């Protein structure tokens, strides 16, 4: 658009929202004379667990002028080396230090914050150790493999006064923000139903065949397992095939997407301080109900996409959500497309365009580092994580047991169901050596 072309008020407001979401305010005292951030003002970052997901996150962080990645810890040598190559090539030096045991990284007094992107089994335990070591924490999701892990994690962040960001980055993505904004503004009328998509849940308690265990420096199998139950080594676990195995996964895979989509529904329903009180499993979904009467339908999505997928899911890509009120509806997903009813609502998008923006983790990471400086709560802080994760775990437990459950949202305990309450936690293996 040229300078001489007039812009509509709608386009101006939308572009202003986009600009404000990306704006970073750096205090003047940390700036060097040329406007760049002085070395003393940079946030020193350590990485714990660097696989494909962490690499994706880190590529969005490395360009930040006020952050410096100093170290990487991973139990696999091949991943450590690949991470160092990425970091050193970006900074054009060889300064990134490597560690097999992340506890050595946490011992460094010069590390301010950590990005934790291990498998699910480690997220809460590593985050808690990091907080106790005085580090601020960005943890990939699911942040806790059980309800009790999420509780302990949230409590620890408050006790240690650490800044915490859950990797539920869709709270910082414009198309999801716009959908929630419309709900909060009452443009759908009274909200009554929400849809959150998840993979079809699965339980797998089998073991992969045992393989010769490699030297510790190549793969530290004990440290890879960490607090999870012991089983013999198989390289496929280390390559990502741990997903779906009960000992390693969160909530029968329900939290793979549910940590995102249930979280978005919590936000839309202004329920960050509570959760659904009822969870009823069915063949193709889990129907949850809030105390305010709003219904949350957790829809099972086959993987890969197939004919059983609801139309709005196949159209909108991964992690779609749908919000329905008595005067309209809005649905969106990772494709960036927003589909709204009535048509007048759709026309509020710039030029009536459906596609707003694709998925990008940059703003979410930026929010974390800005909150480190301001010592304020992040967009997906420990309290937000706690309730949305516990809601997702409660839904998974209802599916596992095959019966309707009720939960006390204050005590975070199931009502009148001792068996369900036993599943709020798991035994932890003594891994430290």
C-alpha positions as CSV (number, residue, x, y, z in Angstrom):
1,X,0.0,0.0,0.0
2,X,1.5,3.4,-1.0
3,X,1.6,6.4,1.2
4,X,-1.0,8.1,-0.9
5,X,-3.6,5.3,-0.7
6,X,-6.1,5.9,2.1
7,X,-6.4,3.1,4.7
8,X,-9.7,2.2,6.3
9,X,-10.2,2.5,10.0
10,X,-10.4,-1.3,10.3
11,X,-7.0,-1.8,8.6
12,X,-5.4,0.9,10.7
13,X,-6.7,-0.7,13.9
14,X,-5.6,-4.2,12.8
15,X,-2.1,-3.0,11.8
16,X,-1.8,-1.2,15.1
17,X,-2.6,-4.4,16.9
18,X,0.0,-6.2,14.9
19,X,2.6,-3.6,15.6
20,X,1.9,-3.4,19.3
21,X,2.1,-7.2,19.7
22,X,5.6,-7.2,18.2
23,X,6.9,-4.1,20.1
24,X,9.8,-4.6,22.4
25,X,10.7,-2.0,25.0
26,X,14.3,-2.3,26.2
27,X,15.3,0.0,29.1
28,X,17.8,2.6,28.0
29,X,20.4,1.6,30.6
30,X,21.0,-1.7,28.8
31,X,21.6,-0.1,25.4
32,X,25.1,0.5,24.0
33,X,25.9,3.8,22.4
34,X,25.1,2.5,18.9
35,X,21.6,1.4,20.0
36,X,22.4,-2.3,20.4
37,X,22.2,-4.0,23.7
38,X,25.3,-3.8,25.8
39,X,26.8,-7.2,26.8
40,X,26.0,-6.5,30.5
41,X,22.4,-6.0,29.6
42,X,21.9,-9.2,27.7
43,X,19.8,-12.1,29.1
44,X,22.0,-15.2,29.3
45,X,20.1,-18.2,28.1
46,X,20.7,-21.9,28.6
47,X,19.1,-24.7,26.6
48,X,17.9,-28.0,28.2
49,X,17.0,-30.6,25.6
50,X,17.5,-29.6,21.9
51,X,15.5,-31.6,19.4
52,X,13.3,-30.4,16.5
53,X,10.9,-28.4,18.7
54,X,13.7,-26.6,20.6
55,X,15.4,-25.8,17.3
56,X,12.2,-24.2,16.1
57,X,12.0,-22.1,19.2
58,X,15.6,-21.2,19.3
59,X,15.7,-20.0,15.7
60,X,13.1,-17.3,16.7
61,X,15.2,-16.3,19.8
62,X,18.7,-16.1,18.4
63,X,17.9,-12.8,16.5
64,X,16.9,-11.1,19.7
65,X,19.6,-8.5,20.3
66,X,19.1,-8.5,24.1
67,X,19.4,-12.3,24.5
68,X,22.5,-14.5,24.3
69,X,22.5,-18.3,24.2
70,X,25.5,-19.4,26.1
71,X,25.1,-23.1,26.7
72,X,23.2,-26.3,25.6
73,X,22.6,-29.4,27.6
74,X,21.3,-32.6,26.1
75,X,21.8,-36.3,26.8
76,X,22.5,-37.1,23.2
77,X,25.9,-36.0,21.7
78,X,24.5,-35.7,18.2
79,X,21.8,-33.2,19.4
80,X,24.3,-31.3,21.5
81,X,26.6,-30.9,18.5
82,X,23.8,-29.9,16.1
83,X,22.7,-27.2,18.6
84,X,26.2,-25.8,19.0
85,X,26.5,-25.6,15.3
86,X,23.3,-23.6,15.0
87,X,24.2,-21.2,17.8
88,X,27.9,-20.7,16.9
89,X,27.1,-20.1,13.2
90,X,24.5,-17.4,14.2
91,X,27.0,-15.6,16.6
92,X,30.0,-16.3,14.3
93,X,32.1,-17.7,17.2
94,X,32.7,-21.0,19.0
95,X,31.5,-19.9,22.5
96,X,28.5,-22.1,23.1
97,X,29.3,-24.6,25.8
98,X,27.9,-28.1,25.8
99,X,26.8,-30.3,28.7
100,X,25.6,-33.9,28.9
101,X,24.1,-33.3,32.4
102,X,21.8,-30.2,32.6
103,X,22.6,-29.9,36.3
104,X,26.1,-28.6,35.3
105,X,24.4,-25.9,33.2
106,X,22.2,-24.9,36.1
107,X,25.2,-24.6,38.3
108,X,26.4,-21.7,36.2
109,X,25.8,-18.4,37.9
110,X,25.9,-16.4,34.7
111,X,22.8,-18.2,33.2
112,X,19.7,-16.1,33.8
113,X,17.0,-18.2,32.1
114,X,16.5,-21.6,30.5
115,X,14.5,-23.0,27.6
116,X,13.4,-26.5,28.4
117,X,12.4,-28.7,25.5
118,X,13.0,-32.2,26.6
119,X,10.3,-34.9,26.3
120,X,7.3,-34.7,28.5
121,X,8.7,-36.8,31.3
122,X,11.3,-34.1,32.2
123,X,9.5,-30.8,31.7
124,X,8.2,-30.3,35.3
125,X,11.2,-31.9,37.1
126,X,13.8,-29.8,35.1
127,X,11.7,-26.6,35.5
128,X,11.6,-27.1,39.2
129,X,15.3,-27.7,39.5
130,X,16.0,-24.6,37.3
131,X,13.7,-22.4,39.4
132,X,15.5,-23.6,42.6
133,X,18.8,-22.7,40.9
134,X,17.6,-19.2,40.4
135,X,16.7,-19.4,36.7
136,X,13.6,-18.1,34.9
137,X,12.0,-20.8,32.8
138,X,10.4,-21.2,29.4
139,X,9.1,-24.8,29.3
140,X,7.7,-26.5,26.3
141,X,4.3,-28.1,26.8
142,X,2.9,-30.3,28.2
143,X,4.6,-28.7,31.2
144,X,3.7,-31.5,33.6
145,X,3.1,-35.2,32.9
146,X,0.5,-35.4,35.8
147,X,-1.8,-33.2,37.7
148,X,0.5,-33.3,40.7
149,X,3.5,-32.3,38.6
150,X,1.6,-29.2,37.3
151,X,0.7,-28.3,40.8
152,X,4.2,-28.6,42.1
153,X,5.6,-26.7,39.2
154,X,3.3,-23.8,39.6
155,X,3.8,-23.7,43.4
156,X,7.6,-23.7,42.9
157,X,7.6,-20.8,40.5
158,X,5.7,-18.7,43.0
159,X,7.9,-19.8,46.0
160,X,11.1,-19.1,44.1
161,X,9.7,-15.9,42.5
162,X,10.7,-17.0,39.0
163,X,9.3,-15.8,35.7
164,X,7.6,-18.7,33.9
165,X,6.3,-19.1,30.4
166,X,4.5,-22.3,29.1
167,X,5.1,-23.1,25.5
168,X,1.4,-22.6,24.7
169,X,2.4,-19.9,22.2
170,X,-1.0,-19.6,20.5
171,X,-1.9,-17.1,23.2
172,X,0.6,-14.8,21.4
173,X,-0.6,-15.5,17.8
174,X,-2.8,-12.9,16.2
175,X,-5.5,-15.0,14.7
176,X,-6.2,-16.8,18.0
177,X,-6.0,-13.5,19.8
178,X,-8.6,-12.0,17.5
179,X,-11.0,-14.9,17.9
180,X,-10.8,-14.6,21.7
181,X,-11.1,-10.9,21.5
182,X,-14.4,-11.2,19.6
183,X,-15.7,-13.5,22.3
184,X,-14.7,-11.2,25.1
185,X,-16.3,-8.2,23.3
186,X,-19.6,-10.0,23.1
187,X,-19.6,-10.1,19.3
188,X,-20.8,-13.7,19.3
189,X,-23.5,-12.9,21.9
190,X,-23.5,-15.1,25.0
191,X,-20.9,-17.9,24.7
192,X,-22.4,-21.3,25.2
193,X,-20.1,-23.9,23.4
194,X,-16.5,-24.3,22.6
195,X,-14.6,-26.9,20.6
196,X,-11.0,-27.9,21.2
197,X,-9.4,-30.5,18.9
198,X,-7.0,-33.2,20.1
199,X,-5.5,-36.4,18.7
200,X,-7.4,-39.6,19.3
201,X,-6.2,-40.6,22.8
202,X,-4.1,-43.8,23.1
203,X,-2.5,-45.9,25.8
204,X,0.5,-48.0,25.1
205,X,2.3,-49.9,27.9
206,X,4.4,-52.1,25.7
207,X,8.2,-51.9,25.5
208,X,10.3,-51.6,22.3
209,X,12.8,-54.4,21.9
210,X,16.0,-54.0,24.0
211,X,19.1,-52.8,22.1
212,X,22.7,-52.5,23.2
213,X,23.1,-49.5,25.4
214,X,25.5,-46.9,23.9
215,X,28.3,-45.2,25.8
216,X,27.1,-42.6,28.2
217,X,28.8,-39.7,26.3
218,X,26.8,-40.7,23.2
219,X,23.5,-41.3,24.9
220,X,23.1,-41.0,28.7
221,X,20.2,-43.5,28.9
222,X,19.7,-43.1,32.7
223,X,19.5,-39.3,32.3
224,X,17.2,-39.6,29.3
225,X,14.7,-41.7,31.3
226,X,15.0,-39.3,34.3
227,X,12.0,-39.6,36.6
228,X,10.2,-42.0,34.3
229,X,10.1,-45.8,35.0
230,X,13.1,-47.7,33.8
231,X,13.0,-49.8,30.6
232,X,15.7,-51.1,28.3
233,X,17.3,-48.8,25.8
234,X,16.0,-48.5,22.2
235,X,17.2,-45.7,19.9
236,X,13.7,-45.2,18.6
237,X,12.7,-43.7,22.0
238,X,15.5,-41.1,21.6
239,X,14.5,-40.4,18.1
240,X,11.0,-39.3,19.2
241,X,9.1,-42.6,19.2
242,X,8.5,-42.2,22.9
243,X,5.2,-40.5,22.2
244,X,2.2,-42.5,23.0
245,X,4.0,-44.7,25.6
246,X,2.3,-44.2,29.0
247,X,5.6,-43.9,31.0
248,X,6.8,-41.0,28.8
249,X,3.7,-39.2,27.5
250,X,1.2,-36.8,29.1
251,X,-2.5,-37.8,29.4
252,X,-2.7,-40.6,26.8
253,X,-1.5,-38.0,24.2
254,X,-4.5,-35.8,24.9
255,X,-2.2,-32.9,25.9
256,X,-0.2,-32.9,22.7
257,X,-2.8,-30.6,21.3
258,X,-5.0,-30.1,24.3
259,X,-2.3,-28.1,26.1
260,X,-2.9,-25.6,23.3
261,X,-6.6,-25.9,22.4
262,X,-8.1,-26.4,25.9
263,X,-5.9,-23.5,27.0
264,X,-7.4,-21.3,24.3
265,X,-10.9,-22.3,25.4
266,X,-10.0,-21.5,29.0
267,X,-8.9,-18.0,27.8
268,X,-12.0,-17.5,25.7
269,X,-14.3,-18.4,28.6
270,X,-12.4,-16.1,31.0
271,X,-11.7,-19.2,33.1
272,X,-7.9,-18.9,33.7
273,X,-8.7,-19.0,37.5
274,X,-10.8,-22.2,37.3
275,X,-11.6,-25.2,35.0
276,X,-14.5,-27.3,33.9
277,X,-16.1,-29.1,36.8
278,X,-17.5,-32.1,34.8
279,X,-15.8,-34.4,32.2
280,X,-17.9,-37.0,30.2
281,X,-16.1,-39.3,27.7
282,X,-17.8,-40.4,24.5
283,X,-16.7,-42.4,21.4
284,X,-15.5,-39.3,19.5
285,X,-15.1,-36.6,22.2
286,X,-15.1,-35.6,25.8
287,X,-17.8,-33.2,26.8
288,X,-16.8,-30.9,29.7
289,X,-19.0,-28.3,31.5
290,X,-18.0,-25.2,33.5
291,X,-19.8,-23.9,36.5
292,X,-21.0,-21.0,34.4
293,X,-22.9,-23.4,32.1
294,X,-20.5,-23.1,29.1
295,X,-19.8,-26.5,27.4
296,X,-16.4,-27.5,26.2
297,X,-16.3,-30.3,23.6
298,X,-12.8,-31.9,23.2
299,X,-13.0,-33.4,19.7
300,X,-10.9,-36.4,18.8
301,X,-9.0,-35.8,15.5
302,X,-7.5,-38.9,13.8
303,X,-3.9,-38.6,12.7
304,X,-3.3,-38.0,9.9
305,X,-6.3,-36.0,8.8
306,X,-9.0,-38.2,7.4
307,X,-12.7,-38.3,6.3
308,X,-13.8,-38.5,10.0
309,X,-12.3,-35.0,10.7
310,X,-14.9,-32.3,11.1
311,X,-14.9,-29.9,8.2
312,X,-13.7,-26.9,10.2
313,X,-10.6,-28.9,11.4
314,X,-9.5,-30.0,8.0
315,X,-9.9,-26.5,6.6
316,X,-8.1,-24.7,9.3
317,X,-5.0,-26.8,9.9
318,X,-3.6,-28.0,13.2
319,X,-4.8,-27.1,16.7
320,X,-8.2,-25.5,15.6
321,X,-10.7,-24.1,18.1
322,X,-14.3,-23.0,17.6
323,X,-16.3,-20.6,19.8
324,X,-20.1,-20.5,19.5
325,X,-22.4,-17.9,21.0
326,X,-26.1,-17.3,20.6
327,X,-25.4,-14.6,18.0
328,X,-22.5,-16.0,16.0
329,X,-19.4,-18.2,15.9
330,X,-15.7,-18.0,15.1
331,X,-13.2,-20.7,14.4
332,X,-9.5,-20.6,13.6
333,X,-6.4,-22.8,13.5
334,X,-2.7,-22.8,12.7
335,X,-3.4,-22.0,9.0
336,X,-4.1,-18.5,10.2
337,X,-7.6,-18.5,8.6
338,X,-10.5,-17.0,10.6
339,X,-14.0,-18.1,9.7
340,X,-16.8,-16.2,11.4
341,X,-20.5,-15.8,11.4
342,X,-22.4,-13.6,10.9
343,X,-20.9,-12.2,7.7
344,X,-20.7,-8.7,9.2
345,X,-18.1,-10.1,11.7
346,X,-16.1,-11.6,8.9
347,X,-15.9,-8.2,7.2
348,X,-14.1,-6.8,10.2
349,X,-11.0,-8.5,9.0
350,X,-8.8,-6.3,6.7
351,X,-10.3,-6.3,3.2
352,X,-12.6,-9.1,4.4
353,X,-9.7,-11.4,4.3
354,X,-10.0,-14.8,6.0
355,X,-6.3,-15.5,6.5
356,X,-4.7,-13.3,9.1
357,X,-1.3,-14.8,10.0
358,X,0.4,-18.2,10.2
359,X,1.8,-19.8,13.4
360,X,4.9,-18.0,14.7
361,X,6.5,-18.5,18.2
362,X,8.5,-15.2,18.1
363,X,6.0,-13.0,20.0
364,X,5.6,-15.6,22.7
365,X,9.3,-15.9,23.3
366,X,9.6,-12.1,23.2
367,X,6.9,-11.9,25.9
368,X,9.0,-14.2,28.1
369,X,12.1,-12.1,27.9
370,X,10.3,-8.8,28.3
371,X,8.7,-10.2,31.5
372,X,12.1,-11.3,32.8
373,X,13.1,-7.6,32.6
374,X,9.9,-6.3,34.1
375,X,9.5,-9.2,36.6
376,X,5.8,-9.5,35.6
377,X,3.6,-12.5,34.8
378,X,3.8,-13.8,31.2
379,X,1.0,-14.5,28.8
380,X,1.1,-18.2,29.7
381,X,2.3,-18.0,33.2
382,X,2.3,-20.8,35.8
383,X,-1.3,-20.2,37.0
384,X,-2.6,-20.2,33.4
385,X,-0.7,-23.4,32.7
386,X,-1.8,-25.0,36.0
387,X,-5.6,-24.8,35.3
388,X,-5.6,-25.5,31.5
389,X,-3.2,-28.5,32.0
390,X,-5.1,-29.9,34.9
391,X,-8.3,-29.6,32.9
392,X,-6.7,-31.5,30.1
393,X,-5.4,-34.2,32.5
394,X,-8.8,-34.5,34.0
395,X,-10.4,-35.1,30.6
396,X,-7.7,-37.7,29.8
397,X,-8.3,-39.5,33.1
398,X,-12.1,-39.6,32.4
399,X,-11.3,-41.2,29.0
400,X,-8.9,-43.7,30.6
401,X,-11.5,-44.8,33.2
402,X,-14.3,-44.6,30.7
403,X,-16.7,-42.7,33.0
404,X,-18.0,-39.3,33.9
405,X,-15.9,-37.4,36.5
406,X,-16.5,-34.3,38.5
407,X,-13.7,-32.2,40.0
408,X,-13.5,-29.6,42.7
409,X,-11.7,-26.7,40.8
410,X,-10.4,-25.2,44.1
411,X,-9.1,-28.4,45.7
412,X,-8.2,-29.8,42.3
413,X,-9.5,-33.2,43.4
414,X,-12.0,-35.5,41.8
415,X,-15.2,-35.7,43.8
416,X,-16.2,-39.2,45.1
417,X,-13.8,-41.1,42.9
418,X,-10.7,-42.5,44.7
419,X,-9.4,-44.3,41.6
420,X,-9.4,-41.1,39.6
421,X,-7.6,-39.3,42.4
422,X,-4.9,-42.0,42.3
423,X,-4.2,-41.1,38.7
424,X,-3.4,-37.5,39.6
425,X,0.2,-38.6,40.2
426,X,2.7,-41.3,39.2
427,X,5.7,-42.9,41.0
428,X,9.0,-41.1,40.3
429,X,12.1,-43.1,39.7
430,X,15.3,-42.2,41.6
431,X,17.4,-41.2,38.6
432,X,20.2,-39.0,40.1
433,X,23.7,-40.5,39.8
